[in-house]
């Protein structure tokens, strides 16, 4: 019984960790959420706090977007040169960065 409970607990913890990791990667939505809270805040300190959080997430999203664009350029270049494996690798990297920028 203890083993089943331990395995169940571990499974739940891993599932929640996966969800949290995915949610943490959604930087653009986090930036939008915080900027909306900043716009609705009643005092300047709250506006500044939410704006700072929005800025952090927006910068990370921007970095991922830039990296995604670079990977897309590499995918195009390698694809046009017939470097199939390298083109596919670059396209996968672009996918990861573009998803992370959301």
Number of C-alpha atoms within 10 A of each C-alpha: 5 7 8 9 10 11 11 12 12 12 12 12 12 12 12 12 12 12 12 11 11 12 13 13 19 17 24 20 18 21 24 17 14 21 21 15 17 22 13 11 15 10 9 9 11 15 18 15 16 20 20 16 17 23 19 15 24 20 15 19 25 19 16 21 20 16 18 24 18 16 23 19 16 20 24 17 15 19 17 11 10 11 13 13 12 15 22 16 15 23 22 16 20 24 16 16 23 20 17 22 24 19
